[in-house]
Amino acid sequence: MTNSTLGKPKPPAPPNAGTLAILAPAVGWIIPGAGHIIQKRWIRGGLLLASIGTLFVLGLLMQGHIYKANGGDILDMLGFIGDLGAGAFYIVSLAMNWGLGAIALATADYGTKFMIVAGLLNFIAVADAYHIAIGKKQ
Amino acid sequence: MTVQLTHFSAALVFALFASIVFGITHRESVRDMVRYGLCCFVMFLGGVLVAGWAMWLVRR
């Protein structure tokens, strides 16, 4: 059986794939899109940073709630995991005590969801950066 | 500073940014990324409109 029957051949992994496979996801988690930027995917990285960053900042401006680490309600724990995905955005928000006040807007719940989704989208972006680093994706 | 979005504009913003990330991360070539991103955007907004009308019908 020839290789042509097995689908597309995988692109060769870059020479420093081992280092990038660790560095790209780590950097990409801290700063959304940075995992793509350090692999010279400038436009993709910029779009990811703009999209995830805007969603998170909009969530904060809509007075969304930021979840802290907790061992209580399962939805609170899932909210924390989602928020955590936003990396530096989440860490800075916690350090500045943003998103912890009393909610005064009816649409603030949308803000909470925006921030959770921003974190979850960043998890996808981190996985994508890893796939690029190991040569599984162009 | 606070921002207040309407229900529809919040859905629009969500659909836009989620579609961009989906397009970039789920496809290989630029052309496929754009097409998939647009498809996701339309599906998100279409879902919102369909769900909205469905709720309107249920309420009647």
N, CA and C atoms of all chains as a GROMACS GRO file, in nm:
protein
  594
    1MET      N    1   0.085  -0.120   0.000
    1MET     CA    2   0.000   0.000   0.000
    1MET      C    3   0.088   0.125   0.000
    2THR      N    4   0.054   0.218  -0.086
    2THR     CA    5   0.135   0.340  -0.092
    2THR      C    6   0.086   0.442   0.010
    3ASN      N    7   0.173   0.540   0.034
    3ASN     CA    8   0.138   0.644   0.131
    3ASN      C    9   0.022   0.730   0.083
    4SER      N   10   0.005   0.737  -0.052
    4SER     CA   11  -0.099   0.826  -0.105
    4SER      C   12  -0.238   0.782  -0.062
    5THR      N   13  -0.254   0.656  -0.025
    5THR     CA   14  -0.385   0.609   0.018
    5THR      C   15  -0.411   0.642   0.166
    6LEU      N   16  -0.311   0.689   0.234
    6LEU     CA   17  -0.327   0.715   0.378
    6LEU      C   18  -0.358   0.861   0.407
    7GLY      N   19  -0.393   0.938   0.306
    7GLY     CA   20  -0.427   1.078   0.329
    7GLY      C   21  -0.308   1.168   0.309
    8LYS      N   22  -0.324   1.295   0.352
    8LYS     CA   23  -0.219   1.395   0.331
    8LYS      C   24  -0.095   1.362   0.414
    9PRO      N   25   0.024   1.378   0.355
    9PRO     CA   26   0.144   1.359   0.438
    9PRO      C   27   0.158   1.473   0.537
   10LYS      N   28   0.207   1.441   0.657
   10LYS     CA   29   0.223   1.544   0.759
   10LYS      C   30   0.339   1.635   0.724
   11PRO      N   31   0.326   1.767   0.750
   11PRO     CA   32   0.440   1.855   0.726
   11PRO      C   33   0.552   1.823   0.824
   12PRO      N   34   0.678   1.842   0.781
   12PRO     CA   35   0.789   1.810   0.872
   12PRO      C   36   0.790   1.904   0.992
   13ALA      N   37   0.825   1.850   1.108
   13ALA     CA   38   0.831   1.931   1.229
   13ALA      C   39   0.948   2.028   1.220
   14PRO      N   40   0.934   2.150   1.272
   14PRO     CA   41   1.045   2.243   1.270
   14PRO      C   42   1.162   2.191   1.355
   15PRO      N   43   1.285   2.240   1.326
   15PRO     CA   44   1.402   2.186   1.395
   15PRO      C   45   1.398   2.202   1.548
   16ASN      N   46   1.341   2.312   1.597
   16ASN     CA   47   1.336   2.333   1.742
   16ASN      C   48   1.197   2.300   1.797
   17ALA      N   49   1.136   2.193   1.742
   17ALA     CA   50   0.999   2.158   1.778
   17ALA      C   51   0.985   2.125   1.926
   18GLY      N   52   1.087   2.060   1.984
   18GLY     CA   53   1.078   2.021   2.124
   18GLY      C   54   1.063   2.139   2.217
   19THR      N   55   1.146   2.241   2.197
   19THR     CA   56   1.139   2.361   2.281
   19THR      C   57   1.009   2.435   2.258
   20LEU      N   58   0.976   2.451   2.129
   20LEU     CA   59   0.853   2.526   2.096
   20LEU      C   60   0.728   2.455   2.147
   21ALA      N   61   0.732   2.322   2.150
   21ALA     CA   62   0.615   2.248   2.195
   21ALA      C   63   0.582   2.278   2.341
   22ILE      N   64   0.682   2.320   2.418
   22ILE     CA   65   0.658   2.359   2.558
   22ILE      C   66   0.637   2.509   2.568
   23LEU      N   67   0.720   2.583   2.494
   23LEU     CA   68   0.718   2.730   2.506
   23LEU      C   69   0.590   2.791   2.448
   24ALA      N   70   0.551   2.745   2.330
   24ALA     CA   71   0.436   2.808   2.261
   24ALA      C   72   0.306   2.799   2.342
   25PRO      N   73   0.270   2.680   2.395
   25PRO     CA   74   0.148   2.676   2.475
   25PRO      C   75   0.158   2.760   2.602
   26ALA      N   76   0.277   2.759   2.665
   26ALA     CA   77   0.293   2.834   2.790
   26ALA      C   78   0.277   2.984   2.766
   27VAL      N   79   0.348   3.032   2.664
   27VAL     CA   80   0.339   3.176   2.631
   27VAL      C   81   0.200   3.210   2.581
   28GLY      N   82   0.141   3.118   2.505
   28GLY     CA   83   0.008   3.141   2.451
   28GLY      C   84  -0.099   3.146   2.559
   29TRP      N   85  -0.077   3.074   2.668
   29TRP     CA   86  -0.173   3.083   2.779
   29TRP      C   87  -0.160   3.218   2.851
   30ILE      N   88  -0.036   3.259   2.878
   30ILE     CA   89  -0.015   3.386   2.951
   30ILE      C   90  -0.068   3.503   2.868
   31ILE      N   91  -0.026   3.511   2.742
   31ILE     CA   92  -0.074   3.618   2.654
   31ILE      C   93  -0.143   3.553   2.535
   32PRO      N   94  -0.276   3.563   2.528
   32PRO     CA   95  -0.348   3.499   2.417
   32PRO      C   96  -0.292   3.540   2.280
   33GLY      N   97  -0.264   3.441   2.196
   33GLY     CA   98  -0.211   3.469   2.062
   33GLY      C   99  -0.060   3.470   2.056
   34ALA      N  100   0.006   3.483   2.172
   34ALA     CA  101   0.152   3.492   2.171
   34ALA      C  102   0.217   3.360   2.128
   35GLY      N  103   0.148   3.249   2.152
   35GLY     CA  104   0.199   3.119   2.108
   35GLY      C  105   0.209   3.112   1.957
   36HIS      N  106   0.120   3.182   1.888
   36HIS     CA  107   0.127   3.188   1.741
   36HIS      C  108   0.231   3.291   1.697
   37ILE      N  109   0.236   3.401   1.771
   37ILE     CA  110   0.328   3.509   1.732
   37ILE      C  111   0.473   3.463   1.740
   38ILE      N  112   0.511   3.387   1.844
   38ILE     CA  113   0.651   3.342   1.853
   38ILE      C  114   0.684   3.238   1.746
   39GLN      N  115   0.580   3.186   1.679
   39GLN     CA  116   0.605   3.095   1.567
   39GLN      C  117   0.585   3.165   1.434
   40LYS      N  118   0.591   3.298   1.439
   40LYS     CA  119   0.584   3.383   1.320
   40LYS      C  120   0.450   3.375   1.248
   41ARG      N  121   0.345   3.339   1.319
   41ARG     CA  122   0.209   3.350   1.264
   41ARG      C  123   0.151   3.481   1.315
   42TRP      N  124   0.202   3.591   1.259
   42TRP     CA  125   0.173   3.724   1.313
   42TRP      C  126   0.024   3.757   1.307
   43ILE      N  127  -0.036   3.737   1.191
   43ILE     CA  128  -0.176   3.779   1.175
   43ILE      C  129  -0.268   3.694   1.262
   44ARG      N  130  -0.244   3.563   1.259
   44ARG     CA  131  -0.327   3.475   1.342
   44ARG      C  132  -0.314   3.512   1.490
   45GLY      N  133  -0.190   3.533   1.533
   45GLY     CA  134  -0.166   3.570   1.673
   45GLY      C  135  -0.233   3.701   1.710
   46GLY      N  136  -0.221   3.799   1.619
   46GLY     CA  137  -0.282   3.930   1.645
   46GLY      C  138  -0.433   3.921   1.653
   47LEU      N  139  -0.491   3.843   1.561
   47LEU     CA  140  -0.637   3.827   1.563
   47LEU      C  141  -0.683   3.755   1.691
   48LEU      N  142  -0.608   3.654   1.732
   48LEU     CA  143  -0.644   3.582   1.855
   48LEU      C  144  -0.635   3.675   1.976
   49LEU      N  145  -0.526   3.753   1.982
   49LEU     CA  146  -0.510   3.847   2.093
   49LEU      C  147  -0.624   3.949   2.095
   50ALA      N  148  -0.655   4.004   1.978
   50ALA     CA  149  -0.761   4.105   1.970
   50ALA      C  150  -0.896   4.044   2.007
   51SER      N  151  -0.926   3.925   1.957
   51SER     CA  152  -1.057   3.865   1.982
   51SER      C  153  -1.073   3.827   2.129
   52ILE      N  154  -0.977   3.752   2.182
   52ILE     CA  155  -0.988   3.705   2.320
   52ILE      C  156  -0.977   3.823   2.417
   53GLY      N  157  -0.883   3.914   2.388
   53GLY     CA  158  -0.865   4.031   2.475
   53GLY      C  159  -0.990   4.118   2.478
   54THR      N  160  -1.047   4.143   2.361
   54THR     CA  161  -1.167   4.228   2.356
   54THR      C  162  -1.283   4.164   2.430
   55LEU      N  163  -1.301   4.033   2.412
   55LEU     CA  164  -1.410   3.965   2.483
   55LEU      C  165  -1.392   3.978   2.634
   56PHE      N  166  -1.269   3.957   2.680
   56PHE     CA  167  -1.244   3.962   2.825
   56PHE      C  168  -1.264   4.104   2.879
   57VAL      N  169  -1.208   4.204   2.809
   57VAL     CA  170  -1.219   4.343   2.856
   57VAL      C  171  -1.365   4.390   2.851
   58LEU      N  172  -1.436   4.352   2.744
   58LEU     CA  173  -1.579   4.386   2.738
   58LEU      C  174  -1.654   4.324   2.855
   59GLY      N  175  -1.619   4.200   2.887
   59GLY     CA  176  -1.682   4.133   3.002
   59GLY      C  177  -1.659   4.210   3.130
   60LEU      N  178  -1.537   4.258   3.149
   60LEU     CA  179  -1.506   4.338   3.268
   60LEU      C  180  -1.586   4.468   3.268
   61LEU      N  181  -1.590   4.535   3.152
   61LEU     CA  182  -1.661   4.663   3.142
   61LEU      C  183  -1.812   4.647   3.159
   62MET      N  184  -1.861   4.527   3.133
   62MET     CA  185  -2.004   4.501   3.154
   62MET      C  186  -2.030   4.460   3.298
   63GLN      N  187  -1.930   4.476   3.383
   63GLN     CA  188  -1.939   4.442   3.526
   63GLN      C  189  -1.960   4.293   3.549
   64GLY      N  190  -1.898   4.213   3.464
   64GLY     CA  191  -1.904   4.068   3.482
   64GLY      C  192  -1.829   4.026   3.607
   65HIS      N  193  -1.862   3.907   3.656
   65HIS     CA  194  -1.803   3.855   3.779
   65HIS      C  195  -1.683   3.768   3.746
   66ILE      N  196  -1.576   3.786   3.823
   66ILE     CA  197  -1.456   3.701   3.806
   66ILE      C  198  -1.457   3.595   3.917
   67TYR      N  199  -1.441   3.470   3.877
   67TYR     CA  200  -1.441   3.362   3.975
   67TYR      C  201  -1.301   3.342   4.032
   68LYS      N  202  -1.295   3.323   4.164
   68LYS     CA  203  -1.169   3.288   4.228
   68LYS      C  204  -1.164   3.137   4.246
   69ALA      N  205  -1.044   3.086   4.279
   69ALA     CA  206  -1.031   2.943   4.308
   69ALA      C  207  -1.124   2.908   4.423
   70ASN      N  208  -1.201   2.802   4.407
   70ASN     CA  209  -1.297   2.767   4.510
   70ASN      C  210  -1.323   2.618   4.508
   71GLY      N  211  -1.374   2.567   4.618
   71GLY     CA  212  -1.405   2.425   4.625
   71GLY      C  213  -1.552   2.403   4.655
   72GLY      N  214  -1.633   2.498   4.615
   72GLY     CA  215  -1.776   2.491   4.648
   72GLY      C  216  -1.860   2.436   4.535
   73ASP      N  217  -1.947   2.520   4.483
   73ASP     CA  218  -2.041   2.481   4.378
   73ASP      C  219  -1.967   2.442   4.251
   74ILE      N  220  -2.016   2.339   4.183
   74ILE     CA  221  -1.949   2.290   4.062
   74ILE      C  222  -1.947   2.397   3.953
   75LEU      N  223  -2.054   2.477   3.943
   75LEU     CA  224  -2.058   2.582   3.840
   75LEU      C  225  -1.954   2.690   3.870
   76ASP      N  226  -1.933   2.719   3.999
   76ASP     CA  227  -1.829   2.816   4.036
   76ASP      C  228  -1.690   2.764   4.000
   77MET      N  229  -1.670   2.634   4.020
   77MET     CA  230  -1.539   2.576   3.987
   77MET      C  231  -1.516   2.579   3.836
   78LEU      N  232  -1.621   2.548   3.760
   78LEU     CA  233  -1.608   2.553   3.613
   78LEU      C  234  -1.587   2.697   3.566
   79GLY      N  235  -1.653   2.790   3.633
   79GLY     CA  236  -1.632   2.932   3.600
   79GLY      C  237  -1.489   2.973   3.625
   80PHE      N  238  -1.431   2.924   3.734
   80PHE     CA  239  -1.291   2.955   3.765
   80PHE      C  240  -1.198   2.898   3.658
   81ILE      N  241  -1.225   2.774   3.617
   81ILE     CA  242  -1.140   2.712   3.514
   81ILE      C  243  -1.149   2.792   3.384
   82GLY      N  244  -1.271   2.833   3.348
   82GLY     CA  245  -1.288   2.914   3.227
   82GLY      C  246  -1.214   3.046   3.236
   83ASP      N  247  -1.231   3.115   3.347
   83ASP     CA  248  -1.163   3.244   3.365
   83ASP      C  249  -1.011   3.228   3.360
   84LEU      N  250  -0.964   3.120   3.423
   84LEU     CA  251  -0.819   3.098   3.432
   84LEU      C  252  -0.755   3.087   3.294
   85GLY      N  253  -0.829   3.041   3.197
   85GLY     CA  254  -0.776   3.026   3.062
   85GLY      C  255  -0.730   3.156   3.000
   86ALA      N  256  -0.781   3.268   3.049
   86ALA     CA  257  -0.746   3.397   2.988
   86ALA      C  258  -0.606   3.444   3.029
   87GLY      N  259  -0.537   3.368   3.114
   87GLY     CA  260  -0.397   3.397   3.145
   87GLY      C  261  -0.376   3.529   3.214
   88ALA      N  262  -0.295   3.614   3.152
   88ALA     CA  263  -0.257   3.741   3.214
   88ALA      C  264  -0.379   3.830   3.239
   89PHE      N  265  -0.477   3.824   3.151
   89PHE     CA  266  -0.598   3.905   3.171
   89PHE      C  267  -0.663   3.869   3.306
   90TYR      N  268  -0.669   3.740   3.334
   90TYR     CA  269  -0.730   3.695   3.459
   90TYR      C  270  -0.643   3.733   3.579
   91ILE      N  271  -0.513   3.711   3.566
   91ILE     CA  272  -0.422   3.738   3.678
   91ILE      C  273  -0.423   3.887   3.713
   92VAL      N  274  -0.415   3.972   3.610
   92VAL     CA  275  -0.416   4.117   3.633
   92VAL      C  276  -0.550   4.160   3.694
   93SER      N  277  -0.659   4.105   3.642
   93SER     CA  278  -0.791   4.142   3.696
   93SER      C  279  -0.803   4.107   3.843
   94LEU      N  280  -0.754   3.988   3.878
   94LEU     CA  281  -0.759   3.949   4.020
   94LEU      C  282  -0.671   4.040   4.104
   95ALA      N  283  -0.550   4.070   4.053
   95ALA     CA  284  -0.457   4.155   4.128
   95ALA      C  285  -0.514   4.294   4.150
   96MET      N  286  -0.590   4.343   4.052
   96MET     CA  287  -0.646   4.478   4.063
   96MET      C  288  -0.785   4.478   4.129
   97ASN      N  289  -0.829   4.362   4.171
   97ASN     CA  290  -0.963   4.350   4.232
   97ASN      C  291  -1.076   4.393   4.139
   98TRP      N  292  -1.055   4.370   4.009
   98TRP     CA  293  -1.161   4.400   3.914
   98TRP      C  294  -1.257   4.280   3.908
   99GLY      N  295  -1.381   4.308   3.876
   99GLY     CA  296  -1.479   4.201   3.858
   99GLY      C  297  -1.522   4.134   3.987
  100LEU      N  298  -1.499   4.197   4.099
  100LEU     CA  299  -1.534   4.136   4.228
  100LEU      C  300  -1.643   4.214   4.301
  101GLY      N  301  -1.681   4.329   4.244
  101GLY     CA  302  -1.778   4.414   4.313
  101GLY      C  303  -1.921   4.366   4.296
  102ALA      N  304  -2.012   4.442   4.358
  102ALA     CA  305  -2.154   4.408   4.345
  102ALA      C  306  -2.203   4.441   4.204
  103ILE      N  307  -2.285   4.354   4.149
  103ILE     CA  308  -2.335   4.371   4.013
  103ILE      C  309  -2.452   4.470   4.014
  104ALA      N  310  -2.443   4.573   3.927
  104ALA     CA  311  -2.548   4.675   3.923
  104ALA      C  312  -2.620   4.679   3.789
  105LEU      N  313  -2.570   4.603   3.691
  105LEU     CA  314  -2.632   4.607   3.558
  105LEU      C  315  -2.705   4.476   3.529
  106ALA      N  316  -2.816   4.488   3.457
  106ALA     CA  317  -2.894   4.369   3.423
  106ALA      C  318  -2.817   4.278   3.328
  107THR      N  319  -2.731   4.338   3.246
  107THR     CA  320  -2.658   4.258   3.147
  107THR      C  321  -2.522   4.212   3.198
  108ALA      N  322  -2.496   4.228   3.328
  108ALA     CA  323  -2.365   4.190   3.382
  108ALA      C  324  -2.340   4.040   3.367
  109ASP      N  325  -2.445   3.961   3.367
  109ASP     CA  326  -2.426   3.817   3.352
  109ASP      C  327  -2.366   3.783   3.216
  110TYR      N  328  -2.400   3.863   3.114
  110TYR     CA  329  -2.335   3.845   2.984
  110TYR      C  330  -2.184   3.868   2.996
  111GLY      N  331  -2.147   3.969   3.074
  111GLY     CA  332  -2.005   3.998   3.094
  111GLY      C  333  -1.934   3.881   3.158
  112THR      N  334  -1.998   3.820   3.257
  112THR     CA  335  -1.939   3.701   3.322
  112THR      C  336  -1.916   3.592   3.219
  113LYS      N  337  -2.014   3.571   3.133
  113LYS     CA  338  -2.001   3.466   3.031
  113LYS      C  339  -1.896   3.504   2.926
  114PHE      N  340  -1.887   3.631   2.893
  114PHE     CA  341  -1.785   3.676   2.797
  114PHE      C  342  -1.645   3.638   2.847
  115MET      N  343  -1.621   3.662   2.977
  115MET     CA  344  -1.487   3.635   3.031
  115MET      C  345  -1.459   3.486   3.037
  116ILE      N  346  -1.560   3.407   3.072
  116ILE     CA  347  -1.541   3.261   3.075
  116ILE      C  348  -1.513   3.210   2.934
  117VAL      N  349  -1.591   3.259   2.838
  117VAL     CA  350  -1.571   3.214   2.699
  117VAL      C  351  -1.435   3.258   2.646
  118ALA      N  352  -1.391   3.379   2.684
  118ALA     CA  353  -1.259   3.425   2.641
  118ALA      C  354  -1.151   3.327   2.690
  119GLY      N  355  -1.164   3.283   2.814
  119GLY     CA  356  -1.067   3.186   2.868
  119GLY      C  357  -1.074   3.054   2.796
  120LEU      N  358  -1.195   3.007   2.769
  120LEU     CA  359  -1.210   2.878   2.700
  120LEU      C  360  -1.158   2.885   2.556
  121LEU      N  361  -1.183   2.998   2.491
  121LEU     CA  362  -1.130   3.016   2.354
  121LEU      C  363  -0.978   3.016   2.357
  122ASN      N  364  -0.921   3.072   2.464
  122ASN     CA  365  -0.774   3.073   2.471
  122ASN      C  366  -0.719   2.932   2.489
  123PHE      N  367  -0.793   2.846   2.559
  123PHE     CA  368  -0.748   2.705   2.569
  123PHE      C  369  -0.739   2.644   2.429
  124ILE      N  370  -0.838   2.674   2.343
  124ILE     CA  371  -0.834   2.622   2.205
  124ILE      C  372  -0.714   2.680   2.131
  125ALA      N  373  -0.689   2.811   2.151
  125ALA     CA  374  -0.575   2.875   2.083
  125ALA      C  375  -0.443   2.814   2.130
  126VAL      N  376  -0.435   2.781   2.259
  126VAL     CA  377  -0.313   2.718   2.314
  126VAL      C  378  -0.291   2.582   2.247
  127ALA      N  379  -0.398   2.503   2.235
  127ALA     CA  380  -0.386   2.372   2.171
  127ALA      C  381  -0.343   2.388   2.025
  128ASP      N  382  -0.394   2.492   1.959
  128ASP     CA  383  -0.357   2.518   1.820
  128ASP      C  384  -0.208   2.554   1.809
  129ALA      N  385  -0.162   2.637   1.902
  129ALA     CA  386  -0.020   2.675   1.903
  129ALA      C  387   0.067   2.551   1.921
  130TYR      N  388   0.022   2.460   2.006
  130TYR     CA  389   0.097   2.334   2.028
  130TYR      C  390   0.101   2.251   1.900
  131HIS      N  391  -0.012   2.242   1.832
  131HIS     CA  392  -0.015   2.163   1.708
  131HIS      C  393   0.075   2.222   1.602
  132ILE      N  394   0.083   2.354   1.597
  132ILE     CA  395   0.176   2.417   1.501
  132ILE      C  396   0.320   2.386   1.541
  133ALA      N  397   0.347   2.391   1.672
  133ALA     CA  398   0.485   2.369   1.720
  133ALA      C  399   0.534   2.228   1.689
  134ILE      N  400   0.445   2.129   1.698
  134ILE     CA  401   0.490   1.991   1.674
  134ILE      C  402   0.477   1.952   1.526
  135GLY      N  403   0.434   2.048   1.444
  135GLY     CA  404   0.428   2.023   1.300
  135GLY      C  405   0.301   1.953   1.254
  136LYS      N  406   0.203   1.940   1.344
  136LYS     CA  407   0.078   1.874   1.304
  136LYS      C  408  -0.008   1.965   1.219
  137LYS      N  409   0.014   2.096   1.231
  137LYS     CA  410  -0.062   2.195   1.155
  137LYS      C  411   0.036   2.297   1.098
  138GLN      N  412  -0.002   2.355   0.984
  138GLN     CA  413   0.085   2.457   0.921
  138GLN      C  414   0.080   2.588   0.997
  139MET      N  415  -1.584   5.308   3.430
  139MET     CA  416  -1.644   5.300   3.298
  139MET      C  417  -1.717   5.167   3.282
  140THR      N  418  -1.839   5.176   3.237
  140THR     CA  419  -1.914   5.053   3.213
  140THR      C  420  -1.970   5.054   3.071
  141VAL      N  421  -1.992   4.936   3.021
  141VAL     CA  422  -2.050   4.920   2.887
  141VAL      C  423  -2.181   4.842   2.902
  142GLN      N  424  -2.285   4.891   2.838
  142GLN     CA  425  -2.412   4.820   2.840
  142GLN      C  426  -2.449   4.781   2.698
  143LEU      N  427  -2.451   4.653   2.671
  143LEU     CA  428  -2.490   4.605   2.538
  143LEU      C  429  -2.632   4.552   2.544
  144THR      N  430  -2.701   4.565   2.433
  144THR     CA  431  -2.833   4.503   2.424
  144THR      C  432  -2.814   4.352   2.407
  145HIS      N  433  -2.922   4.278   2.420
  145HIS     CA  434  -2.912   4.133   2.404
  145HIS      C  435  -2.857   4.097   2.267
  146PHE      N  436  -2.908   4.165   2.164
  146PHE     CA  437  -2.865   4.131   2.028
  146PHE      C  438  -2.720   4.172   2.003
  147SER      N  439  -2.683   4.292   2.049
  147SER     CA  440  -2.544   4.336   2.024
  147SER      C  441  -2.446   4.249   2.102
  148ALA      N  442  -2.487   4.201   2.221
  148ALA     CA  443  -2.400   4.110   2.295
  148ALA      C  444  -2.381   3.980   2.217
  149ALA      N  445  -2.490   3.929   2.160
  149ALA     CA  446  -2.481   3.807   2.080
  149ALA      C  447  -2.396   3.830   1.956
  150LEU      N  448  -2.408   3.950   1.898
  150LEU     CA  449  -2.331   3.984   1.778
  150LEU      C  450  -2.181   3.988   1.809
  151VAL      N  451  -2.145   4.053   1.918
  151VAL     CA  452  -2.004   4.062   1.959
  151VAL      C  453  -1.949   3.923   1.988
  152PHE      N  454  -2.026   3.846   2.063
  152PHE     CA  455  -1.984   3.710   2.096
  152PHE      C  456  -1.962   3.628   1.969
  153ALA      N  457  -2.058   3.634   1.877
  153ALA     CA  458  -2.049   3.556   1.753
  153ALA      C  459  -1.927   3.597   1.671
  154LEU      N  460  -1.901   3.727   1.665
  154LEU     CA  461  -1.789   3.777   1.586
  154LEU      C  462  -1.655   3.721   1.637
  155PHE      N  463  -1.630   3.740   1.766
  155PHE     CA  464  -1.499   3.702   1.820
  155PHE      C  465  -1.483   3.550   1.831
  156ALA      N  466  -1.590   3.482   1.869
  156ALA     CA  467  -1.580   3.335   1.877
  156ALA      C  468  -1.558   3.276   1.738
  157SER      N  469  -1.621   3.336   1.636
  157SER     CA  470  -1.604   3.285   1.499
  157SER      C  471  -1.461   3.305   1.451
  158ILE      N  472  -1.402   3.419   1.486
  158ILE     CA  473  -1.263   3.444   1.445
  158ILE      C  474  -1.171   3.337   1.504
  159VAL      N  475  -1.188   3.310   1.634
  159VAL     CA  476  -1.102   3.210   1.699
  159VAL      C  477  -1.129   3.071   1.642
  160PHE      N  478  -1.256   3.036   1.622
  160PHE     CA  479  -1.288   2.906   1.564
  160PHE      C  480  -1.226   2.891   1.425
  161GLY      N  481  -1.239   2.994   1.345
  161GLY     CA  482  -1.185   2.988   1.209
  161GLY      C  483  -1.035   2.964   1.209
  162ILE      N  484  -0.964   3.038   1.292
  162ILE     CA  485  -0.818   3.027   1.296
  162ILE      C  486  -0.773   2.890   1.347
  163THR      N  487  -0.842   2.841   1.449
  163THR     CA  488  -0.793   2.720   1.516
  163THR      C  489  -0.844   2.590   1.456
  164HIS      N  490  -0.950   2.595   1.378
  164HIS     CA  491  -1.009   2.469   1.331
  164HIS      C  492  -0.979   2.436   1.185
  165ARG      N  493  -0.912   2.523   1.114
  165ARG     CA  494  -0.883   2.496   0.973
  165ARG      C  495  -0.736   2.522   0.941
  166GLU      N  496  -0.692   2.466   0.829
  166GLU     CA  497  -0.549   2.472   0.794
  166GLU      C  498  -0.516   2.593   0.706
  167SER      N  499  -0.584   2.605   0.592
  167SER     CA  500  -0.548   2.712   0.498
  167SER      C  501  -0.628   2.839   0.529
  168VAL      N  502  -0.574   2.952   0.482
  168VAL     CA  503  -0.639   3.081   0.509
  168VAL      C  504  -0.780   3.085   0.450
  169ARG      N  505  -0.792   3.033   0.328
  169ARG     CA  506  -0.923   3.033   0.262
  169ARG      C  507  -1.025   2.954   0.345
  170ASP      N  508  -0.983   2.836   0.393
  170ASP     CA  509  -1.074   2.754   0.474
  170ASP      C  510  -1.106   2.822   0.608
  171MET      N  511  -1.005   2.892   0.662
  171MET     CA  512  -1.028   2.963   0.789
  171MET      C  513  -1.137   3.069   0.774
  172VAL      N  514  -1.126   3.146   0.666
  172VAL     CA  515  -1.225   3.252   0.642
  172VAL      C  516  -1.364   3.192   0.620
  173ARG      N  517  -1.370   3.088   0.539
  173ARG     CA  518  -1.499   3.025   0.511
  173ARG      C  519  -1.561   2.966   0.638
  174TYR      N  520  -1.479   2.897   0.718
  174TYR     CA  521  -1.531   2.835   0.840
  174TYR      C  522  -1.572   2.942   0.941
  175GLY      N  523  -1.493   3.050   0.950
  175GLY     CA  524  -1.526   3.159   1.041
  175GLY      C  525  -1.659   3.222   1.004
  176LEU      N  526  -1.677   3.247   0.874
  176LEU     CA  527  -1.805   3.304   0.827
  176LEU      C  528  -1.921   3.209   0.855
  177CYS      N  529  -1.898   3.080   0.831
  177CYS     CA  530  -2.002   2.980   0.856
  177CYS      C  531  -2.041   2.981   1.005
  178CYS      N  532  -1.940   2.984   1.093
  178CYS     CA  533  -1.969   2.987   1.237
  178CYS      C  534  -2.047   3.112   1.274
  179PHE      N  535  -2.008   3.226   1.216
  179PHE     CA  536  -2.074   3.352   1.247
  179PHE      C  537  -2.223   3.346   1.208
  180VAL      N  538  -2.246   3.296   1.088
  180VAL     CA  539  -2.385   3.285   1.041
  180VAL      C  540  -2.464   3.188   1.128
  181MET      N  541  -2.400   3.076   1.166
  181MET     CA  542  -2.470   2.978   1.250
  181MET      C  543  -2.501   3.035   1.388
  182PHE      N  544  -2.405   3.108   1.444
  182PHE     CA  545  -2.429   3.170   1.576
  182PHE      C  546  -2.548   3.266   1.568
  183LEU      N  547  -2.542   3.358   1.471
  183LEU     CA  548  -2.649   3.457   1.460
  183LEU      C  549  -2.782   3.393   1.420
  184GLY      N  550  -2.774   3.295   1.329
  184GLY     CA  551  -2.894   3.224   1.288
  184GLY      C  552  -2.958   3.154   1.407
  185GLY      N  553  -2.874   3.093   1.490
  185GLY     CA  554  -2.924   3.025   1.610
  185GLY      C  555  -2.995   3.122   1.704
  186VAL      N  556  -2.935   3.240   1.719
  186VAL     CA  557  -2.996   3.342   1.805
  186VAL      C  558  -3.134   3.381   1.752
  187LEU      N  559  -3.141   3.406   1.620
  187LEU     CA  560  -3.267   3.450   1.561
  187LEU      C  561  -3.373   3.340   1.569
  188VAL      N  562  -3.333   3.217   1.537
  188VAL     CA  563  -3.427   3.105   1.543
  188VAL      C  564  -3.476   3.084   1.686
  189ALA      N  565  -3.383   3.086   1.782
  189ALA     CA  566  -3.423   3.068   1.922
  189ALA      C  567  -3.514   3.181   1.968
  190GLY      N  568  -3.485   3.303   1.923
  190GLY     CA  569  -3.567   3.418   1.960
  190GLY      C  570  -3.710   3.403   1.908
  191TRP      N  571  -3.723   3.367   1.781
  191TRP     CA  572  -3.856   3.349   1.724
  191TRP      C  573  -3.927   3.231   1.787
  192ALA      N  574  -3.852   3.124   1.818
  192ALA     CA  575  -3.913   3.007   1.883
  192ALA      C  576  -3.970   3.047   2.019
  193MET      N  577  -3.896   3.128   2.093
  193MET     CA  578  -3.946   3.171   2.225
  193MET      C  579  -4.068   3.262   2.209
  194TRP      N  580  -4.066   3.344   2.102
  194TRP     CA  581  -4.182   3.431   2.077
  194TRP      C  582  -4.306   3.346   2.048
  195LEU      N  583  -4.288   3.237   1.969
  195LEU     CA  584  -4.400   3.150   1.937
  195LEU      C  585  -4.451   3.077   2.061
  196VAL      N  586  -4.357   3.031   2.144
  196VAL     CA  587  -4.396   2.960   2.266
  196VAL      C  588  -4.476   3.052   2.359
  197ARG      N  589  -4.437   3.179   2.361
  197ARG     CA  590  -4.499   3.275   2.452
  197ARG      C  591  -4.642   3.308   2.409
  198ARG      N  592  -4.671   3.296   2.279
  198ARG     CA  593  -4.806   3.333   2.230
  198ARG      C  594  -4.913   3.234   2.273
   0.00000   0.00000   0.00000
